[in-house]
């Protein structure tokens, strides 16, 4: 009997154009298709759905406004923006991955909404000053090694009186349960050693106040 070593599957990346933008997500063994699948599975979790619903209610984007989602991924939250701003507003998503932008654009078209997706990073948003009424950024800061620069960019593209919503994780306080103790320990170690900004969640408020933002207290209306 002969055996062969399986070729390691490439790891998915949030920052790499891993496949052709003309045919996003077709190959089942493609890292881009795997990344899209992971994001879709996350988006379907009840906790993520509640968190995103809360975020949209707090940001309160309305008809005619211009709204930006940084790290737009599959475009789901830009589609939500498009539905809220209506035909007189503008919904825009930014992502560094051209193939992911193609996925997002195709999904927005299939949903029948008008949305724009632009290649760019949190450090250099490709828009003029005072471009948006609202900016949303979810689970991007943990991947940044200069979050202050990204916060300054958000302040630059927001019009006076605009709103920003930042959501991120603190991997030092994350709890994984249930699970094998050894597996959980290795997972925690991997997240802490490979994530550029693992304490991002606890630092968001300080970054915003340092950039001149006022933190608003929001309570959901019943």
Protein Blocks (a to p, Z undefined) as FASTA:
>chain_A
ZZddddddddddfkbcfbcfklghkamkbfklmmmmmmmmmmmpmklmmmmmmmmmmnop
aehiacddehklnommmmmmmmmnommbccddddfblklmmmmmmmmmmnopacdddddd
fklccbdehkbfbdcdehklmmpcblmlmmmmmmmmpcghiacddddddfklgccddddf
klmmmmmmmmmmmmmblmlmmmmmmmmmmnopacddddddZZ
